[in-house]
């Protein structure tokens, strides 16, 4: 629900509670999910849902519904809806009794969550001008605050790093600031139509950062790899990943749109050499004449046909120029984080605190450590190094961005420690082969992923052997080392 005041001069944003897993602490628009009681007809159900969620979250009602309620009954109805109490049925009775009451809600676009997320939403966007006599009010819970903002002012706060705004809202604020209400709604609807028709959806993860998921031959549960664009006037493409011609065309169409908007591309960055990260490197390098920068071990193993750039060392910086808020000296630092891959790099920006993490972590699953390329102790050291950075956002190659990087990384370290403890307990029960250890140590892993778990098991055994805590016998079985 895009709720405006003064014919679009101000937009009402709600702040999601910081502890929420999905965009916790972000500025967003009021909204929610369709209830079966909203109706069987999809378009009308979406409209009823929009009015209901706006009322639950802000207390605002369209005039045709507000007319049927005195203030006391209205407050009770809102509480009943939020609590799921029997009295909530009164809301749908009001809607049924006033069939034209939802006419002021104007639908102006549809959006589907891009395929980087484990849960995707088909979203209908509605606009409502604040009715006379209505004033939004937030009851603390899932939301902790709400306020009217001027689009240009809130975008300025965002570019200074003073506010977190959910990506679709950033886009709408930009359109409103640039065009005004009516042209912005028309332009937003047209962009939504293009995205729903299959155009690549570059998600504004932070100022100067776009995330674009592309279908790749990756490891389940992921089906896509996130390609990133970072910069302002000059952009780097990070992990142009897809090998599929149709997906490459979507990528290049997106890059062409950046160029048409007055931006240029400075180069390609690669986090590591795995096939689901570099499938479009050669094609993008040739098409746009771009140098490819990465760790030497990565550049040496890329498919041919690209223009070789800098071999990046730990701590090397790439200049990004002026940050979106006008700050000079904006740069991207390459940090060597081996363990999953010997040449693995992450890229950390100097202004907004985001890290492009490649396969250091995934927000969909744990990362496979596959010896001899993968090395468990080295990987854990890389995780710990990243945990100790002062990061605001962690942007993985697979899955949505993490808004609490330190907690995420600490959780992965704890998970690995717990997995190692299970391995030690399994060995304490007696000598076992890797095939016998696998179901005991990875009992929570789906059967289809057992071959990948077996590689991580091998990495765990290797770590225990290096620490002289376990050893492999001549018969191939493993046992704890004697003190």
N, C-alpha and C positions, 0 to 999 in steps of 0.2 A: 504494500500500500504506500504509494507516494502521496503523502498528505502535505499540501502546500497552504501557504497563507500569503495574501497579497498578490494573487495571480502568479504564483511561482517565485515571487521575490524571496520567500523563505521556505525551507523544507524541514519537516519534523523528522529528526533522527532519534532513535532509541539506542541506549548503550546496553549491550549484552553483559550479563554478569561475568566477571573474570574467570570464575571456576568452570564455566561451560566448555566442553570439549570442542564444540563447533563455533568458531569465531568468538570465543570468550574475550571480553574486553573491547570488542569492536563496536563502532558506530554502524547501525544498520537501519533498515526500514521495518516498520511493524509488519507482521505477517505470520503465517503458520500453515498447518496442514488441513486439508478437507476432512470434515467429519461426515460419516454416513448420513447423518440427519440433515446435512446441508442440501440434500436432494439427489435425484437420480440423473437429471439432465446435467451434463458436465459443465456447460457454460454458466448455467444458473447456479449450480453448486459452487463454482469458483467465486462467483459474485457474492453469494451468501457467505462463503468462507471469508472473503476479504472484509466484509462488514463485521462479521462476528469477531475475527481476530483483531481488527482495529479497536473494537469495543473492549474486548478482554484486556488488551495491552495498554490502551490509552484512555478508555472511557468515552471516546468520541463516537457518536451515532449520526447517520444521515438524518435530515429533518423528518422524513416520513416515518422513521422508526422512533425517533425521540419524542414525537408528538403523542405517542401512546403510553408514555411512562411519566409518572411524577417522580421527583428527585429521590424519594425514599425507595420506591420500588426499583428504580433504575440502579441504585447502589447495590441492592440485594441481588438483582439479576446479574450484574457484573461478577459479584462474588460467587454466585452459583455456577456461572459459566466457567470461571477459573478453577473452581473446585470440582467440577463435574457433578454437581448436586442435582437432585430431581427438579428443582425449581428452574434449572437452565432451559427446560422445555419451553418456557414462556418466550424465549427469544425466537424460536422457529414459529411459534404461534403468531407473534407480531409480524414476522416476515410474510407468512401466509395471508394475514389480514390486510397487508399493505403491499400488493404486488408491484406497485410502481416506486416503492420507497428506495430501491437500489439503483434507480436510473442515474442519479448523480455520479455513481462510480463508473469511470471511463476506463475500459480496457485499452492498453496501448502497446502490448508486446508479450511475447513468450520467450522464455529462456530455459534451456536444459543444462544441468550441471555437466561440464565437460567430463570425459571418461577417466580422469585421474583419480576420482574419489570412489571409495567403496560403496557409498550410498549416493544416488543421484536423484535430483528433483526436477520434475517438470513444473515450471513456475509461470504463473500468469501474473502480469503486472497491471495494477489499477492505479488510477489517479483520483483523488478527491480534494477539492478545495475546502478548507476548514469551514463548516457551516456556521452561520451567525449564532452566537450564544454558546458555542461549544469551546471547550478548553481542555487539551489533553493533560492527563495526569497519570504518572507511573506508580503502580503499587509494587514495591520491591519484591523480587523473586527472580524469575529468569531474566528480567530486565532490572537495571539498577538506576537508570536515569533516562531523561528524554528532554529535548529542547528544539526550538526552531533555530535554524541557522541560515545564513546567506550562503548560497553555493560557493561563490568565489572566496569568501572568508574561510569556509571550512576546508576548501581545497588548499588554501595557503597554509593552514595549520597542518594539514596532511603532508604537504611537501616539506615543511620544516621538521617533520618527525614528531609532531606534538599530538597527533590523533591517529588512531587506526580505524580505517573505514573498509567495510566489506567491498570486494571488487565491483560487483554490479552497481553499488551505490556511488562509487567513485566515478564510474562511467556516466551515470545519470547526472551527477553534480557538474561534471565537465560540460555536458550538453546544455544543461540549464544555464550555467555561467556564460557559455559562449553564444547561446541562441535566444534565450527567453523561453517561456513555458510552452506555447503551442508549437513552435518549430522544433523544440527539443523533444517533445513527445513524438512528433512525426519522425524525426531523425532516429530516435531510439527504437521506435517500432521497425523502421527499415533495417537497422543493424541487426535487431533480433531476428527478422525474417532471413537475412543472409546467413546468420549463424545456424538457425534451424534447418536451413537448406544444405548445410554441410561445410560452410566456410570455417577455417581454423579459428578457434576461439582463444585469443591471447588474453589471459587473465592478469589484471593489474595487481600483482602481489604486494608491491611497495612502490614508492616513487622511483622511477627509472628502472623498473623491473617488471617484465611480462613473462608469464608462464604459459606454454602452449603444449598440451599433451598430444603426442602422435603415436599411432599404432606401430608397435615394434614386436619382433620375435623375442620377447622377454620372458622372465620366469613368473609363473602364477604365484600369487593371485593378481599381480600386475598384468595389464594388457597394453599399457602405453608407457612411453618414456617422456618425461618433461623436457622439452627444449626451452631454453630461456633466452630472452633478449634483455641486455643490460646496458644502460647508458641513457643519454638524453638526445643531444644532437647527433652524436656518433654512437653506434651500437655495436656490441659484440654479441655474436650468436654462440650460445653455450650448448654443447652436445646436440647438434643437428642429427637426430638419432635414427630416423626411419629409413629402411632400405626399400620400402615399397613405392613404386612410381606414383600411384594415386595420392599417397600421403605426402610425398615430396612436392607434388604440384600444389597441395594445400599449403605447405610450408612456404613455397616460393611465392604464391599469391599473397600470403601474409607479409612476407618481406617486401614485395613490390608495393604493398599499401603503405608500409613504413616509408619507403623511398618517395612515393607520391606525396606524402605528408611533409616532405622536406628533410627527413632524416637520411643519414648515410650509414653504411656498415664499415667498421674498422677492422674486423677480423673474426675468426672462429676460434673458440676455446673448447678444449676437450678435457673432461675429467679423467678418463681412462680409455683403454682401447677396446673394450668389450663390444660385441657386434650390435647390441641393442642401444648403443650410445653414439655410434659413428656411421650409421648407415647412409646418411646424406652428406657426410663431410666432403667427399671428393666432388660430388655434384654441386654443392653450394659453393665450394671454393672455386670451381671452374666457372660457374654461372656468374658469380659476382666479383671474380678476381681477388678473392680474399686469402690472406695468409692464415695458416692454421698453427695455433700455439698450444703447447702442452708439454708434459714431462718428456724427456728424451726417450725413455722406454716406451712411451705411448706413441710418439711420432714415428719411431722406428717400426712399429707394428701396424700402422694404419694401412688400409687398402690404398693402392697407388692412385694417382690422378689428382692429387691436391697440391697446393702451393705451400711448401714448408715454411713456417715462421720461426718464432723463438722457441728454443728448448728452455722451458721454465724451471727454475730452481726454487727451493723452499724460500719464501719471503719475497720473491720477485713481485713487482708491482706493475700493473697495467693502468695507464692514465685514462681516466674517463672524462677529464675536462671539468666543466662547471656542473655542479649538482642541480637537480630541478629547482631547489630553493635559492639558487644563486651562489651557493658556497663554492669557493675555488678549491683546487687541489683534490678533487674527488678521484679516488683510485680503487682498484680491485687488486687484492693481494692473493697470490697463489700460495697455498700451504700444502706441503707434501704429506699425505695421509695414507700411507700404504697399509696393507693388511688384507683387504679384499683383492687388491691388485697392486703390483709392485710400483707402478707409475701413477697411482691415484693421486689426484689433486682436488682440493676444494678451493673455492674462490670467495673471499670475504670482502665486502665493501666497507669503505672508510667512513661513510656518512650516516647510513641508516641501520647498520648492524645486521645486514642479512648475509647469509652464507649459502652459496650454491653448492650443495653437498654431494652431488653425484650419487654413488653407491656407498658412501660412508654409512648412511642410514636410509631406511625406507619408512614411510608412515603407513604402509600397508602390511608389512611383515618384517621379519629379521633378515639380515643379509647373509647370503651363503659365503662361507669361507672355504675355499676349495684348494687344498695343497696340490702341487707345490707353489702355484702362483699365490694362493691365499695363505696367510700365516696368522694364527689366532693371537699370539702374544703381541705381535706388531699391530694387529687390528685393534685390540683392546687399548693399546697405548695411543693410537690415533683417536679413538672414541674419547678417551680421557682428555686428550689435548683439546679437542673441539668443545667438550663440556666446560672447560675452564676459560673459554673465550667469552667475551662480553657480547653475546648475540641477542638480537631482538627477534629474528626470524630465521628458521632453518628450512631451506628449500630443497627437497630431495629430488632425485630423478624419478622416483616412483611414489605417487601419492600426493595428497595436499600438503601445503606448507604447515610447519609446526610453529605455533605462536609462543610456545614455552620451551625453547631449545634446551636449556639446561636440565629441566625436568625430564624431557624426552631422552636425552643422552644418558643421564643418570639411570633412567629406567632400563635402557638397553644394557648398560654395564651391569646392573643388578640382575637382569635376566640371564646374561652370559655367566655370571658368577653362580646363579642357581642351577643352570644347566651343567656347569662343571661339577658342582657338588653332587648332582644326580649321577654323573659319570663316576665319581670317586666312590659313592655308595654302591653302585653296581659292581665296581671292581672289588670292593671290600667283601662282597659275597663270594668271591672266588674267581679264578682265571676264566676269561670268556673271550670268544672271538668277536670281531666287530659286528658280525651278523646277529650274535646273541645280545650284544650291548645295545644295538639300535632300538629295539622296541622298549627296552627298559629306560633308556635315556631320552628318547624322542617319542614317548607314548602319547603326546598331545598333537602329533603331526599327522596330517592326512596321509593315507596310504600312497596316493599318487605322488606325493612329495618326498617319499622315503629315499629315493636315490640322491636327492639334494641334501637331505638330512645326513645321509651316510658320509658325504664329503665333509660336512661340518663336524661330524663325529671324528673323522680322521684328523681334522685340525685340532680338535680337543685332545685326542690321544697324543698327538705330536707335542702339544704344549706340555702335557704332564711328563712326557719323556724328557723334554729339554730341561725341565725343572727337577728331573730325577725323582719324580713322585710315582712314576709308573714305568713299566718296561714291557717290550714285546718278546715273547718267548720264541724259541726256534720253531714251534708248531703253529705260529701265527696268532696264538691267543695272548691276551693282555692280562697283566696282573699288577697290583700295587707293588712298588719297590720296597724292599725290606729296609728297615732303618739301619 
